[in-house]
Amino acid sequence: MSFFEEKNPEMERYLETHASSEPDILKKLRRETYQKTTQPHMISGYQQGRLLTIISKMMQPKNILEIGTFTGYATLCLASGMSEKGKITTLDVNEDLAYLPKKYFAESGYSSQIDFRLLDAKEFLKETDEFFDLVFIDADKENYAEYFRLIKPRTKSGSVVMFDNVLWYGKVLEENPKQKSTQVIKELNDLIAKDDDFENLILPLRDGVNFLRRK
Ligand SMILES: C[S@@+](CC[C@H](N)C(=O)[O-])C[C@H]1O[C@@H](n2cnc3c(N)ncnc32)[C@H](O)[C@@H]1O
């Protein structure tokens, strides 16, 4: 649940009832995530899912990277817009939950185009020589700045990169945060703001999405 949902559930309902409806497979996945996982709030959820779906459909990317699969909600949203021969690589380190995304990927019809790997994202990024059109990062916040440094060389002009939770429940406004994750998210937002190779905007959707496009 987001900062805004907690504050204004009525508005949240209004937003949800005035946007395209959630596909059945995502409803089912969301329900099962709430039944079977201990931290279901980590799921991207409806609104963010809509954003990812629309961006992916507009871009029709050939090569997508997601860091932080969890139960696969965002993966399926991103996959729904990829080009016919497109591919999405999605990474997670949680072996215990892997059965859930695997089940829904198989059901989705995109399974041959989804490369789900149980692999630490830094390891992957240090090894890969691929270029990505669309990247969504929603994982361990302590590594966000490092992810940005490693992802940049794997993008090209027109690539879109999105970092989730960049407002960190408002903690980015703390001047001298003690929490490591807050320090790193602040470092990331500063790095991005100063990087002339990208244009960006922080969307105050849920917990904030830093939305970047490589010039
Ligand atoms: C907020 S959840 C992702 C939510 C997901 N994108 C969705 O739409 O439902 C964060 C995930 O990042 C994963 N994660 C944490 N550290 C990671 C790492 N070093 N590499 C890859 N995944 C990681 C966690 O296991 C967790 O499943």
The ligand as an ORCA input file, in Angstrom:
! r2SCAN-3c Opt
* xyz 0 1
  C       9.409     -4.974     -4.185
  S       9.729     -6.619     -4.660
  C       9.467     -6.571     -6.409
  C       8.018     -6.391     -6.798
  C       7.716     -6.754     -8.214
  N       8.465     -5.938     -9.169
  C       6.226     -6.655     -8.490
  O       5.817     -5.995     -9.409
  O       5.419     -7.249     -7.805
  C      11.477     -6.715     -4.518
  C      12.096     -8.025     -4.952
  O      13.485     -7.807     -5.168
  C      14.161     -9.009     -4.881
  N      15.600     -8.753     -4.685
  C      16.201     -8.283     -3.561
  N      17.531     -8.191     -3.749
  C      17.778     -8.595     -5.028
  C      18.964     -8.727     -5.808
  N      20.161     -8.426     -5.304
  N      18.854     -9.167     -7.087
  C      17.632     -9.494     -7.597
  N      16.473     -9.384     -6.898
  C      16.543     -8.945     -5.630
  C      13.436     -9.530     -3.625
  O      13.660    -10.907     -3.434
  C      11.977     -9.165     -3.930
  O      11.277    -10.244     -4.473
*
